[in-house]
Amino acid sequence: MWDDGLGPAFPSLTTDVRADTCVVGLGATGLCAVLEARALGHTVVGIDATVTAGGAAGANGGILRAGLSKFHHEAVAAFGPTRAAELYRRTAAEIDRIATETPDAVRRTGSLRVATDDAEWADCLAQLAAMRAGGIAVEERNTPSGRGIFVPHDAVVQPLLRGRSLARMASERGVQLFEHTPALRFSAGNVTTPGGRISCDAIVIAVDGGLEEVVPSLAGRVRTTRLQMLATEPAADVTIPCPVSANYGFDYFQQPTDGRIALGGGRNRSFDTEWGAAAEPSDGIQAYLDGVLRDRIRTKAAVTHRWGARVAYTTDGLPVLEQVAPNVWATGAYNGTGNLMGALCGRAAAQLALGRQSEFHALLHPAVSASSAQVSAKSASSQ
Ligand SMILES: Cc1cc2nc3c(=O)[nH]c(=O)nc-3n(C[C@H](O)[C@H](O)[C@H](O)COP(=O)(O)OP(=O)(O)OC[C@H]3O[C@@H](n4cnc5c(N)ncnc54)[C@H](O)[C@@H]3O)c2cc1C
């Protein structure tokens, strides 16, 4: 759906190399980490097991919805109003940053959450009240897609175009990128790949789906699942001006300017078949999506593409952003909404791996951040 066939191609690694920082995983998150480490003056090598933006980063619904994976009223209940509002503000600002960084890939459309029944409408109103209490602009709307709430600041992105633009930027800034180069093992100062070893001072692991396979110590807290989508030919019989989510966010769709429809969802119909599943479409979920396409979106446009990709979830709904070995930081598990959170975490992971403080890390994981600051202060005073 998103592939215009114009992606840059990078070689695979065939010799040993040395860089200050190595980034493992070149989705949008890893590429943000690459660019941040480079901007901080480091030499950087980035590697991907497949191709740049070859995972969820290049195959997602393209919705830039500010906030956490939880709706704002749920985030307020879980994390308190101040922290939830600040996390919201950071992700909203990230939309502006992404629109400036890769303008060709972004459209400022706003986003809509519609209710499928009265109970969900009550939940929409609770979300609306919490957003207004936090000073966030939001409106009630009656639309052809249903009764819902509209957030004017949100946007859509062409995710593969964005990933490839970031890769080009990184390459132009002197970063060495290698595709078809899986990290087989990593330890402080070394990443082993089939074609050569990367010696480095710092490592950032930026993998969403499959994070617990790359970092097995995260297996108890991180779990990978599959998300599925389909796309249609240009649909002349409907106009969808902004991305829509329904069914408590489990279903989502948008219509890019060429008129096609990108529709994803259905995971809550069949959680068990999706946990741990391979990145490919399945008959059951695709049949459900066909139903949403015909009954809710009400288009007759033919389906042209069907796909699945992997993402990871955590038990507390917050992403992983943590040190997993000396000088090795891992980020991922964005709970299905990593376009904004991944960019923020990718830059934060690069800062942390380079020994800097990260305000965003402190906001996301205050207890962990405070205890590592104490350790740094103690070791500084004992030196
Ligand atoms: C169908 C679907 C729809 C979605 N819709 C939205 C949406 O509308 N809005 C939103 O915000 N989010 C959405 N998401 C979630 C979002 O796509 C992801 O959270 C985000 O793209 C993750 O990007 P990433 O760069 O962190 O990870 P990934 O895209 O997973 O990239 C990680 C990269 O690491 C590589 N890799 C893995 N293991 C290794 C290894 N051992 N060595 C080297 N490389 C390795 C992979 O090949 C991959 O390219 C959706 C996800 C899916 C699957």
The ligand as a Tripos MOL2 file, in Angstrom:
@<TRIPOS>MOLECULE
LIG
   53    58     1     0     0
SMALL
NO_CHARGES

@<TRIPOS>ATOM
      1 C1         -0.7730   -2.9110   11.2910 C.3       1 LIG1
      2 C2         -0.2330   -1.8730   12.2230 C.ar      1 LIG1
      3 C3         -0.8620   -0.6480   12.3190 C.ar      1 LIG1
      4 C4         -0.3570    0.3230   13.1760 C.ar      1 LIG1
      5 N1         -0.9190    1.5670   13.1800 N.ar      1 LIG1
      6 C5         -0.3430    2.5560   13.9010 C.ar      1 LIG1
      7 C6         -0.8370    3.8820   13.8140 C.ar      1 LIG1
      8 O1         -1.7470    4.1760   13.0440 O.2       1 LIG1
      9 N2         -0.2570    4.8320   14.6060 N.ar      1 LIG1
     10 C7          0.7870    4.5400   15.4420 C.ar      1 LIG1
     11 O2          1.2700    5.4310   16.1460 O.2       1 LIG1
     12 N3          1.2860    3.2880   15.5040 N.ar      1 LIG1
     13 C8          0.7650    2.3070   14.7460 C.ar      1 LIG1
     14 N4          1.2910    1.0560   14.7970 N.ar      1 LIG1
     15 C9          2.4470    0.8130   15.6610 C.3       1 LIG1
     16 C10         3.7160    1.3490   14.9960 C.3       1 LIG1
     17 O3          3.7470    0.9360   13.6530 O.3       1 LIG1
     18 C11         4.9540    0.8260   15.6930 C.3       1 LIG1
     19 O4          4.8520    0.9860   17.0790 O.3       1 LIG1
     20 C12         6.1950    1.5590   15.2160 C.3       1 LIG1
     21 O5          6.1970    1.6550   13.8220 O.3       1 LIG1
     22 C13         7.4250    0.8430   15.6930 C.3       1 LIG1
     23 O6          8.5350    1.3520   14.9830 O.3       1 LIG1
     24 P1          9.9790    0.8810   15.4150 P.3       1 LIG1
     25 O7         10.9360    1.5550   14.5210 O.co2     1 LIG1
     26 O8         10.1330    1.0710   16.8710 O.co2     1 LIG1
     27 O9          9.9720   -0.6850   15.2320 O.3       1 LIG1
     28 P2          9.8940   -1.6070   13.9490 P.3       1 LIG1
     29 O10         9.1650   -1.0060   12.8570 O.co2     1 LIG1
     30 O11         9.4560   -2.9290   14.4920 O.co2     1 LIG1
     31 O12        11.4020   -1.6940   13.4850 O.3       1 LIG1
     32 C14        12.3240   -2.5180   14.1130 C.3       1 LIG1
     33 C15        13.3220   -2.9730   13.0760 C.3       1 LIG1
     34 O13        14.2520   -3.8100   13.7600 O.3       1 LIG1
     35 C16        14.6450   -4.8280   12.8890 C.3       1 LIG1
     36 N5         15.1810   -5.9240   13.7020 N.ar      1 LIG1
     37 C17        14.5140   -6.7900   14.4940 C.ar      1 LIG1
     38 N6         15.3790   -7.6350   15.0690 N.ar      1 LIG1
     39 C18        16.6240   -7.2880   14.6390 C.ar      1 LIG1
     40 C19        17.9270   -7.7910   14.8770 C.ar      1 LIG1
     41 N7         18.1670   -8.8520   15.6720 N.pl3     1 LIG1
     42 N8         18.9750   -7.1900   14.2550 N.ar      1 LIG1
     43 C20        18.7790   -6.1130   13.4320 C.ar      1 LIG1
     44 N9         17.5640   -5.6170   13.1780 N.ar      1 LIG1
     45 C21        16.4980   -6.1830   13.7810 C.ar      1 LIG1
     46 C22        13.4030   -5.1830   12.1040 C.3       1 LIG1
     47 O14        13.7380   -5.7550   10.8530 O.3       1 LIG1
     48 C23        12.7230   -3.8110   11.9550 C.3       1 LIG1
     49 O15        13.0020   -3.1970   10.7110 O.3       1 LIG1
     50 C24         0.7890    0.0510   13.9680 C.ar      1 LIG1
     51 C25         1.4270   -1.1760   13.8640 C.ar      1 LIG1
     52 C26         0.9370   -2.1280   12.9880 C.ar      1 LIG1
     53 C27         1.6570   -3.4340   12.8670 C.3       1 LIG1
@<TRIPOS>BOND
     1     1     2 1
     2     2     3 ar
     3     2    52 ar
     4     3     4 ar
     5     4     5 ar
     6     4    50 ar
     7     5     6 ar
     8     6     7 ar
     9     6    13 1
    10     7     8 2
    11     7     9 ar
    12     9    10 ar
    13    10    11 2
    14    10    12 ar
    15    12    13 ar
    16    13    14 ar
    17    14    15 1
    18    14    50 ar
    19    15    16 1
    20    16    17 1
    21    16    18 1
    22    18    19 1
    23    18    20 1
    24    20    21 1
    25    20    22 1
    26    22    23 1
    27    23    24 1
    28    24    25 2
    29    24    26 1
    30    24    27 1
    31    27    28 1
    32    28    29 2
    33    28    30 1
    34    28    31 1
    35    31    32 1
    36    32    33 1
    37    33    34 1
    38    33    48 1
    39    34    35 1
    40    35    36 1
    41    35    46 1
    42    36    37 ar
    43    36    45 ar
    44    37    38 ar
    45    38    39 ar
    46    39    40 ar
    47    39    45 ar
    48    40    41 1
    49    40    42 ar
    50    42    43 ar
    51    43    44 ar
    52    44    45 ar
    53    46    47 1
    54    46    48 1
    55    48    49 1
    56    50    51 ar
    57    51    52 ar
    58    52    53 1
@<TRIPOS>SUBSTRUCTURE
     1 LIG1         1 GROUP 0 **** ****
